[in-house]
Amino acid sequence: MKHVVIVDSMSNIPAHVLEKRSHIKAIPLNTQIGGLVGLDFLETEQLRQFYKENPLKDDAKANATSPTSEQMSVFLLNEIVPHYDFAIFQTTSAALSDVFKCIKGCAETIENDARVVRKMAGITEPFKLTFSNSGNSSSGQTLLALYTDALLNKGVAVETVVENADRFKKKVKTYSVIHDIMQARNRMKMSGYKTLSITSAVSGQLHKNTPLVSLCNDKFRIIHLKISYTQAIKSLFEYAERCLESGLHLPIIHVSYAGRVRDLRGMSEFKSLQNKAKEHGVMLILGMMSVSACINYSAGSVSLGIVPKDEGADPVN
């Protein structure tokens, strides 16, 4: 049986990872920047051009929304159903997007339509679709997908994989450095999600603070608020280095950047993390944030996904 793990573009899963992992697919969110409406970018060159042009500057009005039920059906029936026997759809956190709500609402219809599509293609085996809210987003969502795909590739039964993934997602942590606190709050609020209070946003804007936040199990927390961008980056990557020393449940760290990755590679803190990951035999995945993630977090933001054994630890100021 052929399997596929589906994520949405808020996962920030890089194109080079999708090319190597043929059993992981990404569905793009809808984006609106100014008067331009389109689909989120999945290709590296598209994202490079996006960050080169920087259309979100000057506080441009922007929004990112879930695929519609029709878009979800078209994607699954065209890209998934004829080629795979079962799919595990892991959506971005319900605290940030309606993707889970959408797939939950149209899953039964899609499975019914899948019978017709597969019959026309001469496929006799039924198509099975399962879906879950990852409780995470951005880099953490990618790690859950990689973990799930690895289990399936080992031949573990689907039911067992789903159970293990549900337990594993509670250990996955996503930390993000939000470069522009007011911009992020306004755009999240526009999407209907109130994750930052107006008091915190105004205070942060006045003092030029850069919040360091976490998202795990649909819980959004502010770890540090009254620190600078440089301090937040330093705190984030030093935390990741400590996790490397104490151990990881999954030997992969994913860092996504809302900008050109060469700028992030030039940071001494990132170079130090890169060297430490190599010493410990841990894969460090680096990529650009998707447009939808950039809209929610703001340009210049950084996200880190990690699964530490020391689950109670957080970055320190």
Contacts in CASP RR format, 6 or more apart in sequence:
PFRMAT RR
TARGET T0000
AUTHOR 0000-0000-0000
METHOD contacts of the structure
MODEL  1
MKHVVIVDSMSNIPAHVLEKRSHIKAIPLNTQIGGLVGLDFLETEQLRQF
YKENPLKDDAKANATSPTSEQMSVFLLNEIVPHYDFAIFQTTSAALSDVF
KCIKGCAETIENDARVVRKMAGITEPFKLTFSNSGNSSSGQTLLALYTDA
LLNKGVAVETVVENADRFKKKVKTYSVIHDIMQARNRMKMSGYKTLSITS
AVSGQLHKNTPLVSLCNDKFRIIHLKISYTQAIKSLFEYAERCLESGLHL
PIIHVSYAGRVRDLRGMSEFKSLQNKAKEHGVMLILGMMSVSACINYSAG
SVSLGIVPKDEGADPVN
1 85 0 8 1.000
1 86 0 8 1.000
1 125 0 8 1.000
2 23 0 8 1.000
2 83 0 8 1.000
2 84 0 8 1.000
2 85 0 8 1.000
2 86 0 8 1.000
3 23 0 8 1.000
3 84 0 8 1.000
3 85 0 8 1.000
3 86 0 8 1.000
3 87 0 8 1.000
3 88 0 8 1.000
3 152 0 8 1.000
3 158 0 8 1.000
4 23 0 8 1.000
4 24 0 8 1.000
4 25 0 8 1.000
4 80 0 8 1.000
4 83 0 8 1.000
4 84 0 8 1.000
4 86 0 8 1.000
4 87 0 8 1.000
4 88 0 8 1.000
5 23 0 8 1.000
5 24 0 8 1.000
5 25 0 8 1.000
5 87 0 8 1.000
5 88 0 8 1.000
5 90 0 8 1.000
5 145 0 8 1.000
5 148 0 8 1.000
5 149 0 8 1.000
5 152 0 8 1.000
6 24 0 8 1.000
6 25 0 8 1.000
6 26 0 8 1.000
6 27 0 8 1.000
6 80 0 8 1.000
6 87 0 8 1.000
6 88 0 8 1.000
6 89 0 8 1.000
6 90 0 8 1.000
7 13 0 8 1.000
7 24 0 8 1.000
7 25 0 8 1.000
7 26 0 8 1.000
7 27 0 8 1.000
7 89 0 8 1.000
7 90 0 8 1.000
7 91 0 8 1.000
7 92 0 8 1.000
7 134 0 8 1.000
7 141 0 8 1.000
7 142 0 8 1.000
7 145 0 8 1.000
8 26 0 8 1.000
8 27 0 8 1.000
8 28 0 8 1.000
8 29 0 8 1.000
8 66 0 8 1.000
8 67 0 8 1.000
8 91 0 8 1.000
8 92 0 8 1.000
8 97 0 8 1.000
8 99 0 8 1.000
9 26 0 8 1.000
9 27 0 8 1.000
9 28 0 8 1.000
9 29 0 8 1.000
9 40 0 8 1.000
9 41 0 8 1.000
9 42 0 8 1.000
9 290 0 8 1.000
9 291 0 8 1.000
9 292 0 8 1.000
9 293 0 8 1.000
10 29 0 8 1.000
10 64 0 8 1.000
10 92 0 8 1.000
10 96 0 8 1.000
10 97 0 8 1.000
10 99 0 8 1.000
10 137 0 8 1.000
10 138 0 8 1.000
10 141 0 8 1.000
10 290 0 8 1.000
10 292 0 8 1.000
10 293 0 8 1.000
10 296 0 8 1.000
11 26 0 8 1.000
11 92 0 8 1.000
11 137 0 8 1.000
11 138 0 8 1.000
11 140 0 8 1.000
11 141 0 8 1.000
11 142 0 8 1.000
11 145 0 8 1.000
11 290 0 8 1.000
12 138 0 8 1.000
12 139 0 8 1.000
12 141 0 8 1.000
12 142 0 8 1.000
12 254 0 8 1.000
12 256 0 8 1.000
12 287 0 8 1.000
12 288 0 8 1.000
12 289 0 8 1.000
12 290 0 8 1.000
12 293 0 8 1.000
12 303 0 8 1.000
13 24 0 8 1.000
13 26 0 8 1.000
13 141 0 8 1.000
13 142 0 8 1.000
13 145 0 8 1.000
14 44 0 8 1.000
14 256 0 8 1.000
14 285 0 8 1.000
14 286 0 8 1.000
14 287 0 8 1.000
14 288 0 8 1.000
15 42 0 8 1.000
15 43 0 8 1.000
15 44 0 8 1.000
16 44 0 8 1.000
17 24 0 8 1.000
17 142 0 8 1.000
17 146 0 8 1.000
17 285 0 8 1.000
18 24 0 8 1.000
18 25 0 8 1.000
18 26 0 8 1.000
18 42 0 8 1.000
21 146 0 8 1.000
21 149 0 8 1.000
23 84 0 8 1.000
23 149 0 8 1.000
23 152 0 8 1.000
23 153 0 8 1.000
24 145 0 8 1.000
24 146 0 8 1.000
24 149 0 8 1.000
25 79 0 8 1.000
25 80 0 8 1.000
26 42 0 8 1.000
27 67 0 8 1.000
27 71 0 8 1.000
27 72 0 8 1.000
27 75 0 8 1.000
28 39 0 8 1.000
28 40 0 8 1.000
28 41 0 8 1.000
28 42 0 8 1.000
28 67 0 8 1.000
28 292 0 8 1.000
29 39 0 8 1.000
29 40 0 8 1.000
29 64 0 8 1.000
29 65 0 8 1.000
29 66 0 8 1.000
29 67 0 8 1.000
29 97 0 8 1.000
29 99 0 8 1.000
29 290 0 8 1.000
29 292 0 8 1.000
30 37 0 8 1.000
30 38 0 8 1.000
30 39 0 8 1.000
30 40 0 8 1.000
30 64 0 8 1.000
30 65 0 8 1.000
30 66 0 8 1.000
30 67 0 8 1.000
30 68 0 8 1.000
30 71 0 8 1.000
31 37 0 8 1.000
31 38 0 8 1.000
31 39 0 8 1.000
31 40 0 8 1.000
31 62 0 8 1.000
31 63 0 8 1.000
31 64 0 8 1.000
31 65 0 8 1.000
31 291 0 8 1.000
31 292 0 8 1.000
31 295 0 8 1.000
32 38 0 8 1.000
32 61 0 8 1.000
32 62 0 8 1.000
32 63 0 8 1.000
32 64 0 8 1.000
32 65 0 8 1.000
33 55 0 8 1.000
33 56 0 8 1.000
33 60 0 8 1.000
33 61 0 8 1.000
33 62 0 8 1.000
33 291 0 8 1.000
33 295 0 8 1.000
34 60 0 8 1.000
34 61 0 8 1.000
34 62 0 8 1.000
36 55 0 8 1.000
40 64 0 8 1.000
40 290 0 8 1.000
40 291 0 8 1.000
40 292 0 8 1.000
41 47 0 8 1.000
41 50 0 8 1.000
41 290 0 8 1.000
41 291 0 8 1.000
42 290 0 8 1.000
44 288 0 8 1.000
47 288 0 8 1.000
47 289 0 8 1.000
47 290 0 8 1.000
47 291 0 8 1.000
48 260 0 8 1.000
48 288 0 8 1.000
50 291 0 8 1.000
50 294 0 8 1.000
51 258 0 8 1.000
51 259 0 8 1.000
51 260 0 8 1.000
51 288 0 8 1.000
51 299 0 8 1.000
52 260 0 8 1.000
54 299 0 8 1.000
56 62 0 8 1.000
56 183 0 8 1.000
56 294 0 8 1.000
56 295 0 8 1.000
56 298 0 8 1.000
56 299 0 8 1.000
57 299 0 8 1.000
59 183 0 8 1.000
61 190 0 8 1.000
62 187 0 8 1.000
62 295 0 8 1.000
63 187 0 8 1.000
63 190 0 8 1.000
63 191 0 8 1.000
63 295 0 8 1.000
64 97 0 8 1.000
64 187 0 8 1.000
64 191 0 8 1.000
64 291 0 8 1.000
64 292 0 8 1.000
64 293 0 8 1.000
64 295 0 8 1.000
64 296 0 8 1.000
65 97 0 8 1.000
65 98 0 8 1.000
65 191 0 8 1.000
66 97 0 8 1.000
66 98 0 8 1.000
66 99 0 8 1.000
66 101 0 8 1.000
66 102 0 8 1.000
67 75 0 8 1.000
67 99 0 8 1.000
67 102 0 8 1.000
68 102 0 8 1.000
69 102 0 8 1.000
69 105 0 8 1.000
69 106 0 8 1.000
69 109 0 8 1.000
72 102 0 8 1.000
72 103 0 8 1.000
72 106 0 8 1.000
72 110 0 8 1.000
73 106 0 8 1.000
73 109 0 8 1.000
73 110 0 8 1.000
73 113 0 8 1.000
76 87 0 8 1.000
76 110 0 8 1.000
76 114 0 8 1.000
76 129 0 8 1.000
77 110 0 8 1.000
77 113 0 8 1.000
77 114 0 8 1.000
77 117 0 8 1.000
80 87 0 8 1.000
81 110 0 8 1.000
81 113 0 8 1.000
81 114 0 8 1.000
81 117 0 8 1.000
81 118 0 8 1.000
81 127 0 8 1.000
82 117 0 8 1.000
82 118 0 8 1.000
82 121 0 8 1.000
82 123 0 8 1.000
84 127 0 8 1.000
85 125 0 8 1.000
85 126 0 8 1.000
85 127 0 8 1.000
85 128 0 8 1.000
86 127 0 8 1.000
86 128 0 8 1.000
86 129 0 8 1.000
86 130 0 8 1.000
86 158 0 8 1.000
87 127 0 8 1.000
87 128 0 8 1.000
87 129 0 8 1.000
87 130 0 8 1.000
88 130 0 8 1.000
88 131 0 8 1.000
88 132 0 8 1.000
88 148 0 8 1.000
88 152 0 8 1.000
88 158 0 8 1.000
88 161 0 8 1.000
88 162 0 8 1.000
88 165 0 8 1.000
89 103 0 8 1.000
89 129 0 8 1.000
89 130 0 8 1.000
89 131 0 8 1.000
89 132 0 8 1.000
90 131 0 8 1.000
90 132 0 8 1.000
90 134 0 8 1.000
90 141 0 8 1.000
90 144 0 8 1.000
90 145 0 8 1.000
90 148 0 8 1.000
90 165 0 8 1.000
90 169 0 8 1.000
91 97 0 8 1.000
91 99 0 8 1.000
91 100 0 8 1.000
91 103 0 8 1.000
91 131 0 8 1.000
91 132 0 8 1.000
91 133 0 8 1.000
91 134 0 8 1.000
92 99 0 8 1.000
92 100 0 8 1.000
92 134 0 8 1.000
92 135 0 8 1.000
92 136 0 8 1.000
92 137 0 8 1.000
92 138 0 8 1.000
92 141 0 8 1.000
93 133 0 8 1.000
93 134 0 8 1.000
93 135 0 8 1.000
93 136 0 8 1.000
93 137 0 8 1.000
93 141 0 8 1.000
93 215 0 8 1.000
93 218 0 8 1.000
94 100 0 8 1.000
94 101 0 8 1.000
94 133 0 8 1.000
94 135 0 8 1.000
94 218 0 8 1.000
95 135 0 8 1.000
95 193 0 8 1.000
95 195 0 8 1.000
95 215 0 8 1.000
95 218 0 8 1.000
95 219 0 8 1.000
95 220 0 8 1.000
96 137 0 8 1.000
96 188 0 8 1.000
96 191 0 8 1.000
96 193 0 8 1.000
96 195 0 8 1.000
96 215 0 8 1.000
96 296 0 8 1.000
97 137 0 8 1.000
97 191 0 8 1.000
97 193 0 8 1.000
100 131 0 8 1.000
100 132 0 8 1.000
100 133 0 8 1.000
103 131 0 8 1.000
104 131 0 8 1.000
107 129 0 8 1.000
107 131 0 8 1.000
110 129 0 8 1.000
111 127 0 8 1.000
111 128 0 8 1.000
111 129 0 8 1.000
114 127 0 8 1.000
114 129 0 8 1.000
115 126 0 8 1.000
115 127 0 8 1.000
118 124 0 8 1.000
118 125 0 8 1.000
118 126 0 8 1.000
118 127 0 8 1.000
128 158 0 8 1.000
130 158 0 8 1.000
130 162 0 8 1.000
132 162 0 8 1.000
132 165 0 8 1.000
132 166 0 8 1.000
132 169 0 8 1.000
133 218 0 8 1.000
134 140 0 8 1.000
134 141 0 8 1.000
134 144 0 8 1.000
134 169 0 8 1.000
134 172 0 8 1.000
135 169 0 8 1.000
135 215 0 8 1.000
135 216 0 8 1.000
135 217 0 8 1.000
135 218 0 8 1.000
136 144 0 8 1.000
136 169 0 8 1.000
136 172 0 8 1.000
136 173 0 8 1.000
136 174 0 8 1.000
136 215 0 8 1.000
136 216 0 8 1.000
137 174 0 8 1.000
137 215 0 8 1.000
137 293 0 8 1.000
138 174 0 8 1.000
138 176 0 8 1.000
138 215 0 8 1.000
138 256 0 8 1.000
138 289 0 8 1.000
138 293 0 8 1.000
138 297 0 8 1.000
138 303 0 8 1.000
138 305 0 8 1.000
139 174 0 8 1.000
139 254 0 8 1.000
139 255 0 8 1.000
139 256 0 8 1.000
139 303 0 8 1.000
139 304 0 8 1.000
139 305 0 8 1.000
139 306 0 8 1.000
140 172 0 8 1.000
140 173 0 8 1.000
140 174 0 8 1.000
140 254 0 8 1.000
140 303 0 8 1.000
140 305 0 8 1.000
140 306 0 8 1.000
141 174 0 8 1.000
142 254 0 8 1.000
142 285 0 8 1.000
142 305 0 8 1.000
143 172 0 8 1.000
143 250 0 8 1.000
143 252 0 8 1.000
143 254 0 8 1.000
143 305 0 8 1.000
143 306 0 8 1.000
143 307 0 8 1.000
144 165 0 8 1.000
144 168 0 8 1.000
144 169 0 8 1.000
144 172 0 8 1.000
146 250 0 8 1.000
146 252 0 8 1.000
147 165 0 8 1.000
147 168 0 8 1.000
147 250 0 8 1.000
147 307 0 8 1.000
148 161 0 8 1.000
148 165 0 8 1.000
151 160 0 8 1.000
151 161 0 8 1.000
151 164 0 8 1.000
151 165 0 8 1.000
152 158 0 8 1.000
152 161 0 8 1.000
156 164 0 8 1.000
168 249 0 8 1.000
168 307 0 8 1.000
169 217 0 8 1.000
170 216 0 8 1.000
170 217 0 8 1.000
171 249 0 8 1.000
171 307 0 8 1.000
171 308 0 8 1.000
171 311 0 8 1.000
172 216 0 8 1.000
172 305 0 8 1.000
172 306 0 8 1.000
172 307 0 8 1.000
173 214 0 8 1.000
173 216 0 8 1.000
173 305 0 8 1.000
173 306 0 8 1.000
173 307 0 8 1.000
173 308 0 8 1.000
173 311 0 8 1.000
174 214 0 8 1.000
174 215 0 8 1.000
174 216 0 8 1.000
174 303 0 8 1.000
174 304 0 8 1.000
174 305 0 8 1.000
175 212 0 8 1.000
175 213 0 8 1.000
175 214 0 8 1.000
175 223 0 8 1.000
175 236 0 8 1.000
175 239 0 8 1.000
175 303 0 8 1.000
175 304 0 8 1.000
175 305 0 8 1.000
175 306 0 8 1.000
175 315 0 8 1.000
176 212 0 8 1.000
176 213 0 8 1.000
176 214 0 8 1.000
176 215 0 8 1.000
176 297 0 8 1.000
176 301 0 8 1.000
176 302 0 8 1.000
176 303 0 8 1.000
176 304 0 8 1.000
177 210 0 8 1.000
177 211 0 8 1.000
177 212 0 8 1.000
177 229 0 8 1.000
177 232 0 8 1.000
177 233 0 8 1.000
177 236 0 8 1.000
177 301 0 8 1.000
177 302 0 8 1.000
177 303 0 8 1.000
178 184 0 8 1.000
178 210 0 8 1.000
178 211 0 8 1.000
178 212 0 8 1.000
178 213 0 8 1.000
178 297 0 8 1.000
178 298 0 8 1.000
178 301 0 8 1.000
179 210 0 8 1.000
179 229 0 8 1.000
179 258 0 8 1.000
179 297 0 8 1.000
179 298 0 8 1.000
179 299 0 8 1.000
179 300 0 8 1.000
179 301 0 8 1.000
180 298 0 8 1.000
180 299 0 8 1.000
180 300 0 8 1.000
180 301 0 8 1.000
181 196 0 8 1.000
181 200 0 8 1.000
181 201 0 8 1.000
181 204 0 8 1.000
181 205 0 8 1.000
181 209 0 8 1.000
181 210 0 8 1.000
181 211 0 8 1.000
181 298 0 8 1.000
182 201 0 8 1.000
182 202 0 8 1.000
182 204 0 8 1.000
182 205 0 8 1.000
183 298 0 8 1.000
184 196 0 8 1.000
184 296 0 8 1.000
184 297 0 8 1.000
184 298 0 8 1.000
184 301 0 8 1.000
185 195 0 8 1.000
185 196 0 8 1.000
185 198 0 8 1.000
185 200 0 8 1.000
185 201 0 8 1.000
187 295 0 8 1.000
187 296 0 8 1.000
187 298 0 8 1.000
188 194 0 8 1.000
188 195 0 8 1.000
188 196 0 8 1.000
188 296 0 8 1.000
191 296 0 8 1.000
195 213 0 8 1.000
195 220 0 8 1.000
196 211 0 8 1.000
196 222 0 8 1.000
200 211 0 8 1.000
200 222 0 8 1.000
200 225 0 8 1.000
203 209 0 8 1.000
203 225 0 8 1.000
204 211 0 8 1.000
204 225 0 8 1.000
204 226 0 8 1.000
207 226 0 8 1.000
208 228 0 8 1.000
209 225 0 8 1.000
209 226 0 8 1.000
209 227 0 8 1.000
209 228 0 8 1.000
210 227 0 8 1.000
210 228 0 8 1.000
210 229 0 8 1.000
210 231 0 8 1.000
210 232 0 8 1.000
211 222 0 8 1.000
211 223 0 8 1.000
211 224 0 8 1.000
211 225 0 8 1.000
211 232 0 8 1.000
212 222 0 8 1.000
212 223 0 8 1.000
212 224 0 8 1.000
212 225 0 8 1.000
212 227 0 8 1.000
212 232 0 8 1.000
212 235 0 8 1.000
212 236 0 8 1.000
212 315 0 8 1.000
213 220 0 8 1.000
213 221 0 8 1.000
213 222 0 8 1.000
213 223 0 8 1.000
214 220 0 8 1.000
214 221 0 8 1.000
214 223 0 8 1.000
214 314 0 8 1.000
215 221 0 8 1.000
223 314 0 8 1.000
223 315 0 8 1.000
224 231 0 8 1.000
224 232 0 8 1.000
224 235 0 8 1.000
224 315 0 8 1.000
224 317 0 8 1.000
227 235 0 8 1.000
227 317 0 8 1.000
231 317 0 8 1.000
233 267 0 8 1.000
233 269 0 8 1.000
233 270 0 8 1.000
233 302 0 8 1.000
234 269 0 8 1.000
235 315 0 8 1.000
235 316 0 8 1.000
235 317 0 8 1.000
236 269 0 8 1.000
236 302 0 8 1.000
236 304 0 8 1.000
236 315 0 8 1.000
237 269 0 8 1.000
237 270 0 8 1.000
237 272 0 8 1.000
237 273 0 8 1.000
237 304 0 8 1.000
238 269 0 8 1.000
238 315 0 8 1.000
238 316 0 8 1.000
239 313 0 8 1.000
239 314 0 8 1.000
239 315 0 8 1.000
239 316 0 8 1.000
240 253 0 8 1.000
240 273 0 8 1.000
240 304 0 8 1.000
240 306 0 8 1.000
241 272 0 8 1.000
241 273 0 8 1.000
241 276 0 8 1.000
242 310 0 8 1.000
242 313 0 8 1.000
243 306 0 8 1.000
243 308 0 8 1.000
243 309 0 8 1.000
243 310 0 8 1.000
243 313 0 8 1.000
244 276 0 8 1.000
244 277 0 8 1.000
244 279 0 8 1.000
244 280 0 8 1.000
244 282 0 8 1.000
245 280 0 8 1.000
246 308 0 8 1.000
246 309 0 8 1.000
246 310 0 8 1.000
246 313 0 8 1.000
247 308 0 8 1.000
247 309 0 8 1.000
247 310 0 8 1.000
248 282 0 8 1.000
248 306 0 8 1.000
248 307 0 8 1.000
248 308 0 8 1.000
248 309 0 8 1.000
249 307 0 8 1.000
249 308 0 8 1.000
249 309 0 8 1.000
250 307 0 8 1.000
251 280 0 8 1.000
251 281 0 8 1.000
251 282 0 8 1.000
251 283 0 8 1.000
252 282 0 8 1.000
252 283 0 8 1.000
252 284 0 8 1.000
252 285 0 8 1.000
252 307 0 8 1.000
253 273 0 8 1.000
253 277 0 8 1.000
253 282 0 8 1.000
253 283 0 8 1.000
253 284 0 8 1.000
253 285 0 8 1.000
253 304 0 8 1.000
253 305 0 8 1.000
253 306 0 8 1.000
254 285 0 8 1.000
254 286 0 8 1.000
254 304 0 8 1.000
254 305 0 8 1.000
254 306 0 8 1.000
255 264 0 8 1.000
255 270 0 8 1.000
255 273 0 8 1.000
255 284 0 8 1.000
255 285 0 8 1.000
255 286 0 8 1.000
255 287 0 8 1.000
255 302 0 8 1.000
255 303 0 8 1.000
255 304 0 8 1.000
255 305 0 8 1.000
256 286 0 8 1.000
256 287 0 8 1.000
256 288 0 8 1.000
256 289 0 8 1.000
256 293 0 8 1.000
256 302 0 8 1.000
256 303 0 8 1.000
257 263 0 8 1.000
257 264 0 8 1.000
257 286 0 8 1.000
257 287 0 8 1.000
257 288 0 8 1.000
257 289 0 8 1.000
257 300 0 8 1.000
257 301 0 8 1.000
257 302 0 8 1.000
257 303 0 8 1.000
258 288 0 8 1.000
258 289 0 8 1.000
258 293 0 8 1.000
258 294 0 8 1.000
258 297 0 8 1.000
258 298 0 8 1.000
258 299 0 8 1.000
258 300 0 8 1.000
258 301 0 8 1.000
258 302 0 8 1.000
259 288 0 8 1.000
259 289 0 8 1.000
259 294 0 8 1.000
259 299 0 8 1.000
259 300 0 8 1.000
260 288 0 8 1.000
261 286 0 8 1.000
261 287 0 8 1.000
261 288 0 8 1.000
264 270 0 8 1.000
264 286 0 8 1.000
264 302 0 8 1.000
265 271 0 8 1.000
265 274 0 8 1.000
265 286 0 8 1.000
273 284 0 8 1.000
274 284 0 8 1.000
277 283 0 8 1.000
277 284 0 8 1.000
278 284 0 8 1.000
289 297 0 8 1.000
289 301 0 8 1.000
289 303 0 8 1.000
293 303 0 8 1.000
294 301 0 8 1.000
297 303 0 8 1.000
END
